[in-house]
Amino acid sequence: MTDNIAGKVIVITGASSGMGAAAARHLAREGAAVVLGARRADRIDALAAEIIDAGGKARAVETDVTKRDDLKRLADAAVETYGRIDVLINNAGVMPLSPLERVKVDEWDQMIDVNLKGVLYGVAAALPHMIARKSGHIINLSSVAGHKIFSGSAVYSATKYAVRAVSEGLRQEMAPHNVRVTIISPGAVKTELLDHISEKDVQQANRDYVAQIGVPAETFARLVAFAINEPEDVGINEILFRPTAQEL
Ligand SMILES: NC(=O)c1ccc[n+]([C@@H]2O[C@H](COP(=O)([O-])OP(=O)(O)OC[C@H]3O[C@@H](n4cnc5c(N)ncnc54)[C@H](OP(=O)(O)O)[C@@H]3O)[C@@H](O)[C@H]2O)c1
C-alpha cells in the first residue's frame, strides 16, 4: 500500500473544531506534521498539545482567514518550523443560512469573506512555496450545497460553487507545476457548523435533519487522507460524499 502521508507537512485552516480538527488528528496519527490555523487559539493550542503528547508533530497559529496577512503568517510558520508546505487544506467555513428576503447582509459578507476570499488568501499564501518546489497539494472545501441550491442556501451555495470554479481553474493552471488540486464536497456531517445560524427556525430545522442523518467528522478525515495518500502522479480532483440516508 502507498504510504504518502507520513512525513508530509499539512496546513489545515478551521482546525479548531469539526472536520478540520478530525483531519488534524487523523493525519497526525498517519505521521504528518500538522500546522493548525483558526481564530480560537485556545482550541488549536490544546489540539496541538494533544497531538504532541500522543507522539505526533503539530504547531498552532492563530489565524483569521479573512485577513490575508494571517494566512501568510500561517504558511510562513509551516515553512519555518518544518521546511515546506506539502498540503494546504482550506477547510475554514461558515454557514449562517437564511432566506434572502431576511436580508442578513452582514452574514452574506461573512460567508463571502470566509468561504471564498479565505480560500483565495490560503491559495495566495501557499502557492509560491509549492510552485518554487514544483510539488504541492491544495484541498478546498466545497459542499453538496456547492452542487445544488436549497431554499435558504443561496449565498452559502454561491460561495461553495465559487470554490469549485476557483479549484478547477487552479487545477488546470497547476498541472505544469506538479501541484495537485482536490475539491471535497461533504453532505451532512455532525459538527459545530449549525451553531452559528442566527435564524432560529432555520437552525432548528437543520439541527433536526443533521442529528437524524449526519455522519461523524472522521468520515471527512478518512476521505481527505485517501486523496493525500494517492501517489504524486495521481490527483483526486473531486470527492462528493453524503450520508447514505441523505436524499438531496
Ligand atoms: N458540516 C457539514 O455538514 C458540512 C457540509 C458541507 C461542507 N462543510 C464545510 O466544511 C468545512 C468545515 O466545517 P465544519 O462542518 O467542520 O464546521 P465547524 O465545526 O463549525 O468548523 C468550522 C471551522 O472554521 C473555522 N473558521 C470560521 N471562521 C473562520 C475565520 N474567519 N478564520 C479562521 N477560521 C475560521 C472555525 O474556527 P474558529 O471559529 O476557531 O475560527 C472552525 O474551526 C466548512 O468549509 C464547511 O462549509 C460542512
The ligand as an SDF file (V2000), in Angstrom:
LIG
                    3D

 48 52  0  0  0  0  0  0  0  0999 V2000
  -20.7760   20.0090    8.4760 N   0  0  0  0  0  0  0  0  0  0  0  0
  -21.3240   19.8690    7.2720 C   0  0  0  0  0  0  0  0  0  0  0  0
  -22.3830   19.2520    7.1360 O   0  0  0  0  0  0  0  0  0  0  0  0
  -20.6500   20.4630    6.0510 C   0  0  0  0  0  0  0  0  0  0  0  0
  -21.1520   20.1080    4.8070 C   0  0  0  0  0  0  0  0  0  0  0  0
  -20.5400   20.6270    3.6680 C   0  0  0  0  0  0  0  0  0  0  0  0
  -19.4400   21.4530    3.7810 C   0  0  0  0  0  0  0  0  0  0  0  0
  -18.9700   21.7910    5.0130 N   0  0  0  0  0  0  0  0  0  0  0  0
  -17.7860   22.6690    5.0720 C   0  0  0  0  0  0  0  0  0  0  0  0
  -16.7940   22.0270    5.8560 O   0  0  0  0  0  0  0  0  0  0  0  0
  -15.8980   22.9990    6.3930 C   0  0  0  0  0  0  0  0  0  0  0  0
  -15.6680   22.7000    7.8670 C   0  0  0  0  0  0  0  0  0  0  0  0
  -16.8570   22.9230    8.5900 O   0  0  0  0  0  0  0  0  0  0  0  0
  -17.3470   22.0320    9.8250 P   0  0  0  0  0  0  0  0  0  0  0  0
  -18.5910   21.3620    9.3870 O   0  0  0  0  0  0  0  0  0  0  0  0
  -16.2500   21.2220   10.3550 O   0  0  0  0  0  0  0  0  0  0  0  0
  -17.8260   23.1840   10.8470 O   0  0  0  0  0  0  0  0  0  0  0  0
  -17.2290   23.7510   12.2150 P   0  0  0  0  0  0  0  0  0  0  0  0
  -17.1210   22.6850   13.2430 O   0  0  0  0  0  0  0  0  0  0  0  0
  -18.0870   24.9370   12.5340 O   0  0  0  0  0  0  0  0  0  0  0  0
  -15.7720   24.2280   11.8020 O   0  0  0  0  0  0  0  0  0  0  0  0
  -15.5580   25.3890   11.0540 C   0  0  0  0  0  0  0  0  0  0  0  0
  -14.1350   25.8390   11.2800 C   0  0  0  0  0  0  0  0  0  0  0  0
  -13.9210   27.0430   10.5080 O   0  0  0  0  0  0  0  0  0  0  0  0
  -13.2430   27.9610   11.3240 C   0  0  0  0  0  0  0  0  0  0  0  0
  -13.4830   29.3420   10.9450 N   0  0  0  0  0  0  0  0  0  0  0  0
  -14.6450   30.0140   10.8070 C   0  0  0  0  0  0  0  0  0  0  0  0
  -14.4170   31.3060   10.5020 N   0  0  0  0  0  0  0  0  0  0  0  0
  -13.0620   31.4530   10.4450 C   0  0  0  0  0  0  0  0  0  0  0  0
  -12.1930   32.5410   10.1920 C   0  0  0  0  0  0  0  0  0  0  0  0
  -12.6630   33.7740    9.9240 N   0  0  0  0  0  0  0  0  0  0  0  0
  -10.8660   32.3250   10.2450 N   0  0  0  0  0  0  0  0  0  0  0  0
  -10.3700   31.0980   10.5050 C   0  0  0  0  0  0  0  0  0  0  0  0
  -11.1320   30.0240   10.7560 N   0  0  0  0  0  0  0  0  0  0  0  0
  -12.4660   30.2120   10.7260 C   0  0  0  0  0  0  0  0  0  0  0  0
  -13.7060   27.6710   12.7390 C   0  0  0  0  0  0  0  0  0  0  0  0
  -12.6860   28.0690   13.6710 O   0  0  0  0  0  0  0  0  0  0  0  0
  -12.7250   29.3820   14.6030 P   0  0  0  0  0  0  0  0  0  0  0  0
  -14.1730   29.6700   14.9020 O   0  0  0  0  0  0  0  0  0  0  0  0
  -11.9390   28.9540   15.8170 O   0  0  0  0  0  0  0  0  0  0  0  0
  -12.0350   30.4330   13.8130 O   0  0  0  0  0  0  0  0  0  0  0  0
  -13.8250   26.1560   12.7340 C   0  0  0  0  0  0  0  0  0  0  0  0
  -12.5970   25.5680   13.0780 O   0  0  0  0  0  0  0  0  0  0  0  0
  -16.5410   24.3540    6.0980 C   0  0  0  0  0  0  0  0  0  0  0  0
  -15.9090   24.9200    4.9700 O   0  0  0  0  0  0  0  0  0  0  0  0
  -17.9820   23.9930    5.7710 C   0  0  0  0  0  0  0  0  0  0  0  0
  -18.5880   24.9570    4.9330 O   0  0  0  0  0  0  0  0  0  0  0  0
  -19.5500   21.3050    6.1480 C   0  0  0  0  0  0  0  0  0  0  0  0
  1  2  1  0
  2  3  2  0
  2  4  1  0
  4  5  1  0
  4 48  2  0
  5  6  2  0
  6  7  1  0
  7  8  2  0
  8  9  1  0
  8 48  1  0
  9 10  1  0
  9 46  1  0
 10 11  1  0
 11 12  1  0
 11 44  1  0
 12 13  1  0
 13 14  1  0
 14 15  2  0
 14 16  1  0
 14 17  1  0
 17 18  1  0
 18 19  2  0
 18 20  1  0
 18 21  1  0
 21 22  1  0
 22 23  1  0
 23 24  1  0
 23 42  1  0
 24 25  1  0
 25 26  1  0
 25 36  1  0
 26 27  1  0
 26 35  1  0
 27 28  2  0
 28 29  1  0
 29 30  1  0
 29 35  2  0
 30 31  1  0
 30 32  2  0
 32 33  1  0
 33 34  2  0
 34 35  1  0
 36 37  1  0
 36 42  1  0
 37 38  1  0
 38 39  2  0
 38 40  1  0
 38 41  1  0
 42 43  1  0
 44 45  1  0
 44 46  1  0
 46 47  1  0
M  CHG  2   8   1  16  -1
M  END
$$$$
